Amino acid sequence: MLGWVESAKLNLSSKMGKVARMAKCPVCNTEYTQGQDELCPKCRLPFELYSLLYERDKILAERWITWARGLFHSKLNNFGILTPSYPQTTSPEIQPEFLATITQAVNRQKEIDRRVRHLEELEKERENKQYQIDLERSRMISDVKTEVNRQIDKERANLHFQISQLEEQLRKEKQERSHFQSHISNLAAEFTPRLSNLETQLDQDRKERSHFPSQISQLQQNVSQTFSNYETWCQNTNQSINSLTTKVGEIQTNVAQLQEYSRNNQRLNSVTQINAPTPTSRSTTPIESSQVNVSQALSLDESNLVSKYNNNPNIFTNKIEVSETKESNDNRRGGSNQSPILETSRRANYWIISESGFYYLVPSPNLKLNEFNYKTVEAFFKCHNYGENSSRNVRLFKPAQVSALPGGEKWELIQPGVIQFE
């Protein structure tokens, strides 16, 4: 009876989504099922009450378990059951506010016991009903067996009849099979010579096919050699084409440089034919210390630099930004004929560009020319078409040439350049 109650609890807990798990009682070390057993089956420890006490005060719960364990084993010793000795401890004091919880738990345990007794009574009623059901089941099984036996006898008679029919069909099929075997023997006697002839032809075909792999291998080698020769020829042809393409590009570059070289020479010649400036165009008069021969032909490096600068000055990424030193500027204004000196500067007015081991000086595109700094620019470049109403756009005809001084941070003007305002 009690086993059925525990089974009912297990079913109820499984329906509520609880997972049954075995554990041991902390007092008597008896195994019980968590989530199903509310009391220890041996020492009657209320597990739920212990859980509440443990959640509220772990130390008090441990003291209570120690006291209950000693009490339990002392009872067993009184009954003559030898158990390990435990120290006798007094019952731990339970706080008044927790006493109500214990009382509720005890009352709940009584209610559980009452429900268990009710379940036992229901179990007795169920057993009585189960007995009646078993009797009715036995009667029904007997009736079903009788009916099944009757049906089996009927089916057995039908099976005997079907077996006799199958035996008759088997006899007929044996006769037909013997007839077929005789017919097959006749066919074998008729087609055996033909089969031997076919086998002979197949042997001849196999011998002929045995020579095919060597022939195919030879053909594959020939084809591979042909493709290899073709690829070699293609590579040589591509190399020749690439070489010719490179030479054509070099020729085109040289032609473009020569054309630019010719145009720059024409421009320089035209610049030399400009008339002497008017008093209002003071900037077209070159200074005595920087007199240059503008009709001199440009070198290929100078021509290439002039072309790049006039088309896109920002193309020079390796430029050095420079301005005239304060000392050089003061000396020149004081009447000194020494060559101007340049140094690196953040607020640069000029760029130094290195080409083929030479240093060339060009004006910065951001140079703002006015009547105050014109004389400084005129110290490095021969200026044309500059006036009060002239455009600020500068066209380079010839870059100035400078040389690096010891230390590599200052440069000295060697030869002035030529610019024109458009």
Secondary structure, DSSP 8 states (H G I E B T S, - for coil): -HHHHHHHHHHHHHHTT---EEEE-TTT--EEEETT-SB-TTT--BHHHHHHHHHH-HHHHHHHHHHHHHHHHHHHHHTT---------------HHHHHHHHHHHHHHHHHHHHHHHHHHHHHHHHHHHHHHHHHHHHHHHHHHHHHHHHHHHHHHHHHHHHHHHHHHHHHHHHHHHHHHHHHHHHHHHHHHHHHHHHHHHHHHHHHHHTHHHHHHHHHHHHHHHHHHHHHHHHHHHHHHHHHHHHHHHHHHHHHHHHHHHHHHHHHHHHHT-----TT-GGGS--GGG---TTS---HHHHHHHHHHHH-GGG-SS-EEEEE-HHHHHHHHTT--S--EEEE-SS-SEEEEEETTEEEEEE-TT----TTTHHHHHTTEEEES--TTS-S-EEEEE-EEEEE-TTSSEEEEEE-EEEEE-
